[in-house]
Amino acid sequence: MHNREDNTIKCYFCDKVDNLPFRCNYCKGYFCGDHRNPMIHSCTFLEIYCKKNNDIKFTNNNVSNNAPSWVRVLRRMFKIKSSKTELLHLSIATVLVTCVGLSLNQYRTFSWQFLAIFISAFLVHELAHKFLAQYYGSWAEFRAEIYGLIITAISALPIMPFKLIAPGAVMVHLSDRQKFGRVALIGPVTNLVMGFSFLLLSNVGSNSTGYFFVIGAAFNGWIAMFNLIPMGVLDGQKIFDWNKLVWGLSMAAAMLLFVVGYI
């Protein structure tokens, strides 16, 4: 139920307080991440939900059965699902990340090159989680987290010497441990790919362009290294639990990228 005094919302199913809950498209109730699915919270419109899902599956199966295997793979890769809530949360997070980038030079100068590299390190990382999870058939959407937004907003202040970008994360529902580990891994991997690509590009073109690429390499290395810390809800903990060798190699690559880019 909605508490007007403290501006928080309780999950209609388990009464868990959530500052950024999910709203069911069918019964219009508010639920936490664990009970967002109509089947899990015993939605009063469950019959309509199931009928709609079955119709979609029936249509997709008929189309897929008549298509070549490589077409089916491409269709799964580019079958992106989103929502207005996700777009809103992602937009708020991106604005705050942009402010953090501008705060690095005290908001005195504006550089499209720098902001493009800075913001892409965040966006591509999060979208990679989403795309791979949806490829595996999981529901996956970005959700801002109130405390993460506050921390990111504080980091956007020019007086803050240390910047931390953690406005939210992609929520994924996957029971397969290997697939879950891969989804966690793909985020830092995108930063490593972009970072090492920037290093190569820094040796091509003018000195000014090379300067931005070197910064981009170091920043992507730092983002990958931070997210690979095996702690709490970070990607590193999920990867470490899944495959310690993969985690070790990824962390080593991130540290190398950061050091080389920084130097």
N, C-alpha and C positions, 0 to 999 in steps of 0.2 A: 504494500500500500504506500501511497505517497505521503510523506511527512512534510507539511508545509513549514513547520517551525525550523527544522535544520536543513531543509532543501535537499534531503536525500530520499532515495526510493528503495523500498524493500522488494525483494523478489516475491512475486505472488505465490510461488510454490514453496520456497524454503525460508522465507523471511530474511534472507541475507541482505544486508544493506549494501547498495551499489550506487556510486555517484554517477556512473555511466552505464546504465542497464540496457538490455536489449528489449525492443518492443515487438511483440508478436504481430505479424501482419494479418492474423485471422481473428483472434479474440481481443487484440489491442491491449493485452496485459503486459506488465513489465517483469522481466526475468533476468536472473544472473546468467553468466556464460554457460554454466553447467546445465541450466534448464531452459535455454532459449528455444530448443527444438520443440515444435508442437507435440510430437509424440512423447517427449520426456515429461512435459508439464501437463499432459492429459488435456490438451486443448479442447474446448467445447465445440470447436469446429474441425475436429480431427478428421472426420469423414471427408470434408471438402479438401483438406490438406492432402490426404492420402489419394483421393481421386485425381487431384491435379498432378501429383508426383507420378502416379501410374500412367497418366496420359502422356506426360513428358518422356518417361522412360520408354513407353511403347513407340512413340514417334522417333526417338533417338535410335532405338534398336532397329527399326525398319530402315532408317537411312543408313545406319552403320553397316548393316549386313550386306547392303548393295554396293558399298564403297570399298576400294582397295585398302590394304592394311596401312600403307603410308599416309593415305588420306585420313584414316581414322585417328592415327597418331597426331597428325597436324591439327585435326579438329579438336582433340582433347587438349592440345597445347594452347590453342588460341580461344578456347571456350571460356572466356573470362566472365565471372559473375561479380557484381558489386551491388551496392545499395546507396541510397541518399545518406544514410547514417555514416557509412564508411567514407564517402567522399567528403562529408563535413568534417569528420575527425581527422582525415588525412590532410585536408586543407588547413585546419588550425595548426596541426603539427608542422606542416611545411612552412607556414608563416613564422612560427617561432624559431624554426631551424634557420630560416633566412635572417632573422634578427640576430641570432647568435653569430652567423657569418659576418654580418655588418659590424657587430660589436668588436670584432678582432682588430679593426683599425679605428675604433672609437666613433664609428658612424661618420667619419670625416670624408671618406672617398667611396665611390661606388664603382664596382667592376663587374660587368656581366660575366667575364671569363671566370673570375674567382667564384662568384655565386653559383654559376652553372656547375662547376666542379664540386663545390661544397654541398649543394643541395642534392646533386645526383648521387653522392656517396650515401646519403640517407634514403632517398626515394628508391633507387635501384635495389638497395639492400632489402627494404621492406617488401617491395613488389615481387622480388625473387622468391621470398618465402611464400607469398600468396599464390603466385602462378604455379609453383611446383606442388604445393598442397592441393590446389584445385585440379591439377593434372592427375594426382593420385585419387581424385574423387572426393576429397574432403571439403567441407565448408571452411572457408578461410577469408577473414576480413580484418582490416586494420582497425584497432580501437585505441583511442587516446586514453591515457591514464591520468587522473587528476593530479597525483603527486608528481608524476613524470613531467606533466605540463608545467607545474610550478617550478620544478628544478630547472627545466629548459629555459623558462622565462627569466629566472634569476641569473642563469648563465648568459642571457642576452644583455645584461647590464654591463656597461663599459668598465666599471670598477672591479668586476670579478676577474681575477687572474686565471682561474681554472674554469674551463668550459666543459659542461656535461650535457650531451644530447640524448635524452631518453623520454620523448613525449608519449610513447606508447609502443605497441607491438602488434603483430599479426596473430590473431587468435586462430588456432587450428584444432580440429578434432580428428585425430588419427590414433588408432589403437596399435597399428603395426610399428614396432620399435625401430626397425631399419628405415622405413619410410619417414618416420618422425625425425630420426637422426639426420637423414638426407635433407629434409626440409629446413632443419636448423642450420645445417652446414652451408646450404646454398647462399645464404645471406653474406657471411664473411668471404665466401669464394668470389662473389661478384666484386667485392671490394679489392680482393687480391688481383683479380683479372684487370680491373680498371687501373689499379695502382701500378702494376708492372707495365701496363700499356702506356701509362703516362710517363713512366721512366724512359721507355723507348722513344716516345714522341718528344721528350725533352731535348734529345740530341738532334732533332730536326727542326728547322725553321729559325726564327729570330730569337734573340736572347730574352726578349720580353715574354714571348709565347712559351719558351722553354722554362722560364721562371714559374709560370702558372702551372705547368705540367709537373714540375718538381714538387710544388706545394701540394698538388692533387695526389701525387704518389704518397707523400708522407702522411697526408690526412687520411687517405684510404687505408694505409697501413695501421694508423692509430685506431680507426673505427673497427677494423677487423680484429686487431689485437685486444681491444676493450671487450668486444662481444664474445671473444673466445675464452675469456676468463671463466673457469669452471666454477661458477658460483650463482646461487639463486635462480632467477628466471632467465639469465643470459643464455645465448646460444651455446656457449662453451660447455655449460653443465649438461645440456642434452646430448651434445656430440661426445663428450667425455664418457657419459653413461652408455652410449651406443658403441663407440669404437675408440679406444684410447690411442691407438696408433694414428688414426686419421686426425684426431684432435692434436696430437703432438706435432705431426707434419704441418698441419694448418697453422698452429701457433708459431712454429719456427719460421714459416714463410712470412707470416704477418710481422714478426719481429725484424726479419731481414729487410722487408719492404720499408718499414718505418725508419730503421736506422740508415739505410742507403738513401732514402728520400730526404731525411732530416739533415744528413751530412752534406 
